Amino acid sequence: MALLAFHNTERPTGPHRADPVPDQAGPDRAGPEQVEQVEQEHAIPGQDVPGRAIPEQVGQTSPPGPSSDRSAAAATREPNAEGSGEPEEAIARELTRLLFDQDGDRARVHAPWRRLIAQDAFRHRPDLTPEQRAEQSYTWLRLVNDTLDDPMSLANDPALLTALHEWAAIVDGGGGLTTVASIHYNLFLGSILDHADHASRDLSEFTSLRRIGTFLCTELDHGNDATALETTARHDPATGGFVLHTPHPGAAKFMPNTSTLGGPKAAVVAARLLVDDRDHGIFLFLTPLTDRDGPLPHVTVEPLPLRPNAPVDHCLTSFDHLPLPGRALLQGEHGRLGADGAFASGLGNRRKRFLTSIARVTAGKLCMSAAAVGASRAALAIAVRYGDQRHVSGPRPGQRVPVNAHRTHHGRLLQAVATTYAMTLLHRSLTAAWDRHTADDRDRLERVIALAKAWTTWQARTIALEARERCGAQGLLPANHLAGFPEYIEGTITAEGDNLLISTKAAAELLHHPPAPPVADQGPAHLTEPRFLRELLAHTEHAFHAQAQRALRNGPAHDPQGRWNTASGPALQRAHVHTALQAADALLAALARTTDQPVHGVLSDLTALFLLGQLAPHTGLLLADGHIAAHHVHEFPAAIDDLTHRLQPRLTTLTRAFDHPSEYLDALPLLQGDAGRQGGADGRR
């Protein structure tokens, strides 16, 4: 009876979510930054202090809009960022607009989450045990839910949902919050809402968090090959319901958050629908798991070790002939079961039925990209502010200079900032495209989103590690957040599809879609001209596509695995370059959206720096194919140095545009001066 009551048929009547009050706060204006680092390379005696300034549509591979004349943009660049606070504030505001307000909905999409993480409840607490930190993830989930009038609208709003991940991922232990929020709102509620029968279900206990939702798909023996999972849901003709069963230990559901932490839980469980011993494929079943006293009968939950920087109650979960009512099956055009047990589906392919059932994983990939992008921005904002404030011995006796003055320090950070701008803008464009996609372009978008998730999370891992290292031993302390970012980002690399697997699948599909031809006559062949560099990257994609095609043609006959093995290397290279090209186009689109000439100049240089970083490994290929000359290869280091020299005075402005609330940054001990750094070891402020 309890199971039948769980599946009642009342319709939801909750109000639609009201738009949040716009947050008018701009980039953090908290005075000059002061930071700290453990040890830094020594300046060369007699050398001037580095850092002095000198005058000076998604899924497509064609650059957006015409470019402004480079010399005109260069002429409008500020000659020196020092002592020009108001122009720098204006530049930061415009960059913030380009990063967060593409569709004019920054106040609706980002402001609520920015305000939320500014609250004291999200500050570091060093006194918590691992289990208390996992419990805190659910406390924070309730704070998120309290901001919503209608949580179902969050599940159906890709921009708002992914923005939550961007901001939640940056707080200490935020990996736990983003994990449970992503599962509850996207994989659980979203999966229910995506099925045609959702309107007849009462979801109020989930929208009120009286019961928290989770998602059970991956099994101990079946991770990347989820289509082979073995959990069964056998139709019971006597009751019209189902019997959910785990046939052996290897079929236990792996890593879902199914303990009693946070309160009673329910799940959508992926299981094979068996009717009269006929396997109709994998479908989702709405299943109660626990109450406040523990797992329900026929359900076994075994806790797994807690991850420190993504504190979630991961478990192994299995079922022993658990009876479910008929309404447990989530139905739609991909599969329905009549009262008489007759099965009907508009899809004859069981694999397609499964992919339709778990379609929410595409939105999940966007969520993982968002979390990685948010963590990258936060890591860089912390590291740059730290490098502004940490002073070391200068080249002259008695002189002290910030570590950010050193090219070996700020050059690495600037390259990471350029990549993070590209990641952010690529994510924005893909989220907007997914929000308005149609059935005709769904396959293409799913492929691009998968590639972007892999590329973005891999880039984010590198960036987070670089930012941590630039802050020395202070970056290792938990209270300063930096040490936790790489570990959480590791989770995004695996979640919603292992990066290598989804990249390989997309790379194979791309072989059936030749890249668009590069655009001819893109201006002077100058290594600091973004459009020239963009076309070089397009030529690189063509080259890898041609290599992969040749490998397929010349591979071992009658050996599909062997043929793919020979082609997979260049195919994956092509997929990586294809994604970087999408990111470059997102940067160029942002350039086309600003009429502010100083901002245009800064963003143009940042785009060129990003593209040089992407092209550097491929100069030999470009030289061999005649797209660049030998002197270009020799000039690559000088071009990177030139752009770095021009951008270095704007490094702080570029990261202030990330718009982190002062309450967030000011709470970090390494950004509080000597007193804060001394207390950072135990989290005291």
C-alpha positions in Angstrom: 0.0 0.0 0.0 2.9 2.4 0.8 4.2 1.8 -2.8 0.8 2.5 -4.3 0.4 5.6 -2.3 3.8 6.8 -3.5 2.5 6.6 -7.1 -0.7 8.7 -6.7 -2.3 10.5 -9.6 -2.8 14.1 -8.4 -1.7 16.8 -10.7 0.9 19.4 -9.5 -0.6 22.7 -8.7 2.4 24.7 -7.6 2.9 28.3 -8.9 5.2 29.2 -11.7 8.6 30.4 -10.6 8.6 34.2 -10.4 11.6 36.0 -11.9 14.2 36.8 -9.2 14.8 40.4 -8.3 17.7 41.6 -10.6 21.1 41.8 -8.9 22.6 45.1 -9.9 26.0 44.4 -8.5 28.8 44.7 -11.1 32.3 43.3 -10.9 33.8 43.2 -7.5 35.0 46.8 -6.7 36.8 46.0 -3.5 39.9 48.2 -3.8 43.3 47.2 -4.9 43.9 43.4 -4.6 46.6 42.1 -2.2 47.7 38.4 -2.6 50.3 35.9 -1.5 52.5 33.2 -2.9 55.1 31.1 -1.3 58.2 31.5 -3.6 58.8 33.0 -7.0 61.6 33.1 -9.5 64.0 35.9 -9.0 64.1 38.9 -11.4 67.3 39.3 -13.5 69.4 42.1 -11.9 69.4 45.3 -13.9 66.3 44.4 -15.8 63.3 46.7 -15.9 60.2 45.5 -14.0 58.1 43.3 -16.3 54.5 44.2 -17.0 55.0 47.8 -18.3 52.4 48.4 -21.0 53.2 49.8 -24.4 51.0 51.9 -26.8 49.7 50.0 -29.0 26.0 30.1 -35.0 26.8 27.1 -32.8 28.0 23.9 -34.4 29.1 25.8 -37.6 32.7 26.2 -38.6 32.5 29.6 -40.3 33.5 32.7 -38.4 30.7 35.0 -37.3 30.6 38.5 -38.7 33.2 40.7 -40.3 36.3 41.8 -38.4 37.1 45.4 -37.5 40.4 46.7 -38.8 43.1 45.5 -36.6 45.1 48.7 -36.6 42.0 50.7 -35.6 41.4 48.4 -32.7 45.0 48.6 -31.6 44.9 52.4 -31.7 42.1 52.5 -29.2 43.8 50.3 -26.6 44.6 52.0 -23.3 48.3 52.6 -23.1 48.5 51.7 -19.5 46.1 50.1 -17.1 47.7 51.6 -14.0 46.1 54.7 -12.5 43.1 54.4 -14.8 40.5 52.9 -12.4 37.4 54.2 -14.1 38.3 53.0 -17.7 39.3 49.6 -16.2 35.9 49.4 -14.4 34.1 50.2 -17.7 36.1 47.5 -19.5 35.4 45.0 -16.8 31.6 45.8 -16.9 31.5 45.4 -20.7 33.4 42.1 -20.5 31.0 40.9 -17.8 28.1 41.7 -20.0 29.6 39.7 -22.9 30.3 36.8 -20.6 27.0 36.7 -18.7 24.3 38.7 -20.5 24.2 37.3 -24.1 20.4 37.2 -24.2 19.7 40.0 -21.8 18.7 37.7 -19.0 21.7 38.0 -16.7 19.5 39.2 -13.8 17.2 36.2 -14.2 19.8 33.5 -14.9 22.9 34.4 -12.9 22.0 36.9 -10.2 20.0 34.5 -8.0 22.9 32.1 -7.7 25.5 34.8 -7.3 23.5 36.2 -4.4 23.0 32.7 -3.0 26.7 31.8 -2.7 27.4 35.2 -1.2 25.6 34.1 1.9 27.5 33.2 5.1 26.0 29.7 4.9 28.3 28.9 2.0 31.6 29.8 3.7 34.2 27.2 4.6 33.7 25.3 7.8 36.8 23.4 8.9 35.1 21.7 11.9 32.9 19.4 9.9 33.4 15.6 9.7 33.2 14.0 6.2 29.6 12.8 6.9 28.6 16.3 8.1 30.1 17.8 4.9 27.9 15.3 2.9 24.9 16.4 4.9 25.8 20.0 4.3 25.3 19.4 0.5 21.7 18.6 1.2 21.3 21.6 3.5 22.5 23.8 0.6 20.2 22.0 -1.8 17.3 23.1 0.4 18.6 26.7 0.2 18.6 26.4 -3.6 15.1 25.1 -3.5 13.9 27.9 -1.3 14.9 30.4 -4.0 12.4 28.8 -6.5 8.7 29.2 -6.6 8.4 26.3 -9.1 11.4 23.9 -9.1 10.0 22.1 -12.2 10.7 25.3 -14.2 14.4 25.0 -13.2 14.5 21.5 -14.7 13.1 22.9 -17.9 15.3 26.0 -18.2 18.7 25.0 -19.5 20.2 28.5 -18.9 19.0 28.8 -15.3 19.9 25.1 -14.5 23.5 25.3 -15.9 24.0 28.7 -14.3 23.3 27.1 -10.9 26.2 24.7 -11.6 28.5 27.5 -12.6 28.1 29.3 -9.3 27.5 26.4 -6.9 30.7 24.6 -8.0 32.9 27.4 -6.7 32.1 27.2 -3.0 34.1 25.0 -0.6 32.5 21.6 -0.9 30.4 22.9 -3.8 31.1 19.7 -5.7 28.7 18.0 -3.4 26.0 20.6 -4.0 26.4 20.6 -7.7 26.2 16.8 -7.7 23.0 16.4 -5.7 21.4 19.4 -7.5 22.3 18.1 -10.9 20.9 14.7 -10.0 17.7 16.0 -8.4 16.7 18.7 -10.8 18.0 17.4 -14.1 18.4 13.6 -14.1 15.5 12.9 -11.7 12.8 15.7 -12.2 13.9 16.4 -15.7 13.6 12.7 -16.8 10.1 12.5 -15.3 9.1 15.8 -17.0 10.5 14.6 -20.4 8.1 11.6 -20.4 4.6 12.1 -21.8 2.8 10.8 -18.7 4.3 13.4 -16.3 1.2 15.6 -16.2 -0.8 12.9 -14.3 1.8 12.6 -11.6 1.9 14.5 -8.3 5.5 15.6 -8.0 5.0 17.9 -5.0 7.0 15.8 -2.5 10.0 16.1 -4.9 9.5 19.8 -5.6 9.2 20.5 -1.9 12.2 18.2 -1.1 10.1 16.1 1.3 11.7 13.3 -0.8 14.9 13.8 -2.7 15.3 12.4 -6.2 18.2 10.4 -7.5 19.1 8.6 -10.7 20.2 4.9 -11.0 21.6 3.9 -14.3 25.3 2.9 -14.1 26.0 -0.6 -12.7 29.1 -2.0 -11.2 29.8 -4.1 -14.3 28.4 -1.6 -16.8 29.6 1.9 -16.9 30.5 3.1 -20.4 28.4 0.3 -21.9 25.2 1.2 -20.1 23.2 -0.4 -23.0 24.2 -3.8 -21.6 23.0 -3.2 -18.0 21.3 -6.1 -16.4 18.8 -4.8 -13.8 15.4 -6.1 -14.8 11.8 -5.0 -14.3 9.6 -7.9 -15.1 5.9 -7.3 -15.8 3.6 -9.0 -13.4 0.3 -9.8 -15.2 -1.5 -10.6 -12.0 -1.0 -7.0 -10.5 -0.3 -5.0 -13.7 2.9 -3.9 -12.0 6.5 -4.9 -12.1 9.2 -6.7 -10.1 12.5 -4.8 -10.0 15.5 -7.1 -9.5 19.3 -7.1 -9.4 20.3 -10.5 -10.8 23.8 -10.6 -9.4 26.2 -8.3 -7.5 27.8 -6.9 -10.7 24.4 -5.5 -11.7 24.2 -3.3 -8.5 23.7 0.4 -9.3 27.0 2.1 -8.8 27.6 5.4 -7.0 24.1 6.9 -6.7 23.4 9.1 -3.6 20.9 6.7 -2.0 21.6 6.8 1.7 19.3 8.4 4.3 21.5 11.5 4.4 19.4 14.5 3.4 16.1 12.7 4.0 13.9 10.1 2.3 15.0 9.3 -1.3 13.3 8.1 -4.5 14.9 7.3 -7.9 14.3 6.8 -11.5 15.9 3.4 -12.1 17.1 2.2 -15.5 16.0 -1.4 -16.0 15.2 -3.9 -18.7 11.5 -4.2 -19.3 10.6 -7.8 -19.6 7.1 -8.9 -20.7 6.5 -12.6 -21.1 10.3 -13.1 -21.1 10.6 -10.7 -24.1 13.2 -7.9 -23.6 11.7 -4.6 -24.8 14.8 -2.6 -23.9 15.8 -0.3 -21.1 13.2 2.1 -19.5 13.0 4.2 -16.4 11.0 3.2 -13.4 10.0 5.6 -10.6 11.0 3.8 -7.4 10.9 4.7 -3.7 14.2 3.8 -2.0 14.4 5.0 1.6 12.4 6.6 4.4 13.8 8.3 7.5 14.5 4.9 9.1 16.6 3.5 6.2 16.1 1.5 3.0 12.6 0.2 2.2 12.0 -3.6 2.1 13.6 -5.3 -0.9 16.2 -2.4 -1.2 19.8 -2.8 -0.2 22.1 0.3 0.2 25.8 0.0 0.8 27.7 3.2 1.5 30.9 3.9 -0.5 33.8 6.1 0.8 33.2 9.8 0.8 35.1 12.1 -1.6 36.5 15.1 0.3 35.9 17.8 -2.3 32.6 16.4 -3.7 31.0 15.3 -0.4 28.1 13.1 -1.5 26.7 9.9 -0.1 27.6 7.6 -3.0 26.4 4.0 -2.5 25.9 0.6 -4.1 22.2 0.0 -4.5 20.5 -3.3 -5.4 17.0 -4.7 -5.4 15.6 -8.1 -4.4 12.3 -8.6 -6.3 11.0 -5.2 -5.3 7.3 -5.0 -6.3 6.3 -1.7 -8.2 2.9 -0.5 -9.3 2.1 -0.1 -13.0 2.6 3.6 -12.8 6.2 3.2 -12.0 7.1 2.9 -15.7 7.9 6.2 -17.3 6.1 6.0 -20.7 6.1 8.0 -23.9 6.2 7.5 -27.7 9.3 5.4 -27.3 7.4 2.8 -25.3 4.0 2.2 -23.7 2.6 -0.8 -21.9 -1.2 -1.4 -22.1 -3.3 -2.7 -19.2 -3.3 -6.0 -21.0 0.5 -6.1 -21.1 0.7 -5.3 -24.8 3.8 -3.3 -25.6 3.8 -0.5 -28.2 6.6 1.7 -29.4 7.3 4.2 -32.1 10.9 3.1 -32.1 11.7 -0.3 -33.3 15.3 -0.2 -32.1 15.9 -1.0 -28.4 19.0 1.2 -28.3 17.0 4.2 -29.5 14.4 3.5 -26.8 17.2 3.5 -24.2 18.7 6.7 -25.5 15.3 8.4 -25.5 14.7 7.3 -21.9 18.0 8.8 -20.7 17.9 11.8 -23.0 18.6 14.1 -19.9 22.2 13.2 -20.0 22.7 15.8 -22.8 21.5 18.5 -20.4 23.7 16.8 -17.8 26.7 17.3 -20.1 26.0 21.0 -20.3 25.7 21.0 -16.5 29.1 19.4 -16.1 30.6 21.9 -18.5 29.1 24.7 -16.6 30.5 23.5 -13.3 34.0 23.1 -14.8 33.8 26.6 -16.4 32.7 28.1 -13.1 35.5 26.4 -11.2 38.0 27.6 -13.7 36.9 31.2 -13.4 37.0 31.1 -9.6 40.4 29.5 -9.6 41.8 32.2 -11.8 40.1 35.0 -10.0 41.8 33.8 -6.8 45.2 33.2 -8.3 45.3 36.6 -10.1 44.2 38.5 -7.0 46.8 36.6 -5.0 49.5 37.4 -7.5 48.7 41.1 -7.4 49.1 41.2 -3.6 52.1 38.8 -3.1 55.3 40.9 -3.4 58.8 39.5 -3.8 62.2 41.0 -4.2 62.6 43.1 -7.4 65.6 43.5 -9.7 67.0 46.5 -7.7 68.0 46.6 -4.0 65.1 47.2 -1.7 62.6 46.9 -4.5 59.4 44.8 -4.1 57.3 43.8 -7.0 54.1 41.7 -7.3 54.7 38.2 -8.5 52.2 39.0 -11.3 54.9 41.3 -12.7 56.9 38.2 -13.8 56.3 36.9 -17.4 56.8 33.4 -16.2 54.0 33.9 -13.7 51.4 36.1 -15.6 52.0 34.4 -18.9 50.6 31.1 -17.7 47.7 32.8 -16.1 46.9 34.8 -19.2 46.8 31.7 -21.4 44.5 30.1 -18.9 42.3 33.3 -18.8 42.1 33.3 -22.6 41.0 29.6 -22.6 38.5 30.3 -19.8 36.9 33.1 -21.8 36.6 30.7 -24.8 35.2 27.9 -22.6 32.6 30.3 -21.1 31.4 31.7 -24.4 31.3 28.3 -26.0 29.2 27.1 -23.1 26.8 30.1 -23.5 26.3 29.5 -27.2 25.7 25.7 -26.8 23.2 26.2 -23.9 21.3 28.8 -25.9 21.2 26.4 -28.9 20.1 23.5 -26.9 17.2 25.6 -25.4 15.8 26.2 -28.9 16.8 23.0 -30.7 14.5 21.1 -32.9 14.3 17.4 -33.8 16.2 18.2 -37.1 19.3 19.5 -35.4 19.2 17.4 -32.2 21.8 14.8 -33.3 24.3 17.4 -34.4 23.9 19.4 -31.1 24.2 16.3 -29.0 27.5 15.6 -30.7 28.8 19.1 -30.3 27.7 19.3 -26.6 29.4 15.9 -25.9 32.7 17.2 -27.5 32.4 20.5 -25.6 31.9 18.7 -22.3 35.0 16.7 -22.9 37.1 19.6 -24.1 35.9 22.0 -21.4 36.4 19.7 -18.5 39.9 18.6 -19.6 40.9 22.2 -20.1 39.4 23.1 -16.7 41.5 20.4 -14.9 44.7 22.0 -16.4 43.6 25.5 -15.5 42.6 24.6 -11.9 46.0 22.9 -11.4 47.9 25.9 -12.8 46.0 28.3 -10.6 46.6 26.2 -7.5 50.3 26.0 -8.3 50.6 29.7 -8.8 49.5 30.2 -5.2 52.1 27.9 -3.8 51.5 26.2 -0.4 48.7 28.6 0.4 46.8 27.0 -2.5 47.0 23.6 -0.8 45.0 24.7 2.2 41.3 23.7 2.1 40.1 27.0 3.3 41.4 28.6 0.2 39.3 26.4 -2.1 42.0 25.9 -4.8 43.0 22.4 -3.8 39.5 21.2 -4.1 38.8 22.4 -7.6 40.9 19.8 -9.5 39.4 16.9 -7.6 35.9 18.0 -8.2 36.6 18.7 -11.9 37.9 15.1 -12.1 34.3 14.1 -11.4 32.9 16.2 -14.2 35.4 14.4 -16.6 33.7 11.1 -15.8 30.1 12.1 -15.1 27.5 12.1 -17.8 29.8 10.0 -20.1 33.5 9.4 -19.7 35.3 12.0 -21.7 37.3 9.6 -23.9 34.3 7.5 -24.7 32.0 10.3 -25.7 34.8 12.0 -27.6 35.5 8.7 -29.5 31.9 8.3 -30.4 31.6 11.9 -31.6 34.8 11.6 -33.5 33.6 8.6 -35.4 30.3 10.4 -36.2 32.2 13.4 -37.4 34.0 11.3 -40.1 30.6 11.3 -41.9 30.5 15.1 -41.8 33.5 16.8 -43.6 34.5 20.1 -42.1 33.3 23.3 -43.8 35.9 24.8 -46.1 38.1 27.5 -44.6 37.1 31.1 -45.6 39.4 32.6 -48.1 41.1 36.0 -47.8 40.8 36.6 -44.0 43.1 39.6 -43.9 46.9 39.8 -43.5 48.8 36.7 -42.6 49.8 38.1 -39.2 50.1 35.8 -36.1 48.3 38.3 -33.9 45.3 38.6 -36.3 42.4 36.4 -34.9 40.7 35.7 -38.2 43.9 34.5 -39.9 44.6 32.3 -36.9 41.0 31.0 -37.0 41.5 29.9 -40.6 44.7 28.2 -39.7 42.8 26.2 -37.1 40.2 25.3 -39.8 43.0 24.1 -42.1 44.2 21.9 -39.2 40.8 20.3 -38.8 40.7 19.5 -42.5 44.2 17.9 -42.3 43.2 15.6 -39.5 39.9 14.7 -41.2 41.8 13.8 -44.3 44.3 11.7 -42.3 41.5 9.8 -40.6 39.8 9.1 -43.9 43.0 7.8 -45.4 43.5 5.6 -42.4 40.1 4.1 -42.8 40.6 3.4 -46.4 44.0 1.8 -46.0 43.3 0.0 -42.8 43.3 -3.8 -42.5 40.5 -5.4 -44.6 37.7 -7.3 -43.0 38.8 -6.0 -39.6 36.5 -3.1 -38.5 38.2 -2.9 -35.1 41.6 -2.7 -36.7 40.5 -0.1 -39.2 39.1 2.1 -36.5 42.2 1.7 -34.4 44.3 3.1 -37.2 41.9 6.0 -37.8 41.0 6.8 -34.2 44.1 8.9 -33.5 43.6 11.5 -36.2 39.8 11.3 -35.8 40.1 12.3 -32.1 42.6 15.1 -33.1 40.0 16.3 -35.6 37.3 16.2 -32.9 39.5 18.2 -30.5 40.3 20.8 -33.1 36.7 21.0 -34.2 35.7 21.9 -30.6 38.4 24.5 -30.2 37.2 26.0 -33.5 33.7 26.3 -32.0 35.2 28.1 -29.0 37.1 30.4 -31.3 33.9 31.3 -33.2 32.2 32.0 -29.9 35.0 34.5 -29.0 34.7 36.1 -32.5 30.9 36.3 -32.0 31.5 38.2 -28.7 33.8 40.5 -30.6 31.0 41.3 -33.0 28.7 42.1 -30.1 30.7 44.9 -28.6 31.0 48.4 -29.9 33.4 49.4 -27.1 36.7 49.9 -28.9 39.0 49.4 -25.9 37.1 46.2 -25.0 37.3 45.1 -28.7 41.0 45.5 -28.6 41.5 43.5 -25.4 39.1 40.7 -26.5 40.8 40.6 -29.9 44.2 40.1 -28.3 42.7 37.5 -26.0 41.2 35.6 -28.9 44.5 35.7 -30.7 46.3 34.4 -27.6 43.8 31.5 -27.3 44.2 30.6 -30.9 48.0 30.6 -30.8 47.8 28.2 -27.9 45.6 25.9 -29.8 47.7 26.1 -33.0 51.2 25.7 -31.4 51.1 21.9 -31.4 50.2 21.8 -35.1 52.7 24.2 -36.7 54.6 21.4 -38.4 51.4 20.1 -40.0 50.5 23.6 -41.2 54.0 24.2 -42.5 54.0 20.9 -44.4 50.7 21.7 -46.0 51.8 25.1 -47.1 49.4 27.2 -44.9 52.2 29.0 -43.1 55.8 29.7 -44.0 59.0 28.9 -42.0 59.2 32.4 -40.6 55.7 32.0 -39.1 57.0 29.0 -37.1 59.9 31.0 -35.8 57.6 33.9 -35.0 55.2 31.9 -32.9 57.0 32.5 -29.5 57.4 36.2 -30.3 53.7 36.6 -31.2 52.6 35.0 -27.9 55.0 37.2 -26.0 53.7 40.3 -27.8 50.1 39.5 -26.9 51.1 38.6 -23.4 52.9 41.9 -23.0 49.9 43.8 -24.2 47.4 41.9 -22.0 49.4 41.8 -18.8 48.3 45.2 -17.5 44.7 44.0 -18.0 45.0 40.6 -16.2 43.2 41.8 -13.1 40.5 43.5 -15.2 40.0 40.3 -17.2 39.3 38.3 -14.0 37.3 41.0 -12.2 34.9 40.6 -15.1 34.1 37.1 -13.8 31.9 39.1 -11.3 32.5 37.1 -8.2 30.8 38.6 -5.1 33.2 40.2 -2.7 31.7 38.1 0.1 33.1 35.1 -1.7 36.7 36.3 -2.4 37.1 38.3 0.8 36.4 35.2 2.9 39.4 33.3 1.6 42.4 33.5 4.1 45.0 33.9 1.4 43.3 37.1 0.2 43.2 38.7 3.6 46.8 39.7 4.1 49.1 38.3 6.8 46.5 37.7 9.5 44.3 35.8 7.1 47.2 33.7 5.8 48.3 32.8 9.3 44.8 31.6 10.1 44.3 29.8 6.8 45.8 26.5 8.1 42.7 25.9 10.3 40.2 28.0 8.4 40.1 30.9 10.8 39.5 34.3 9.3 
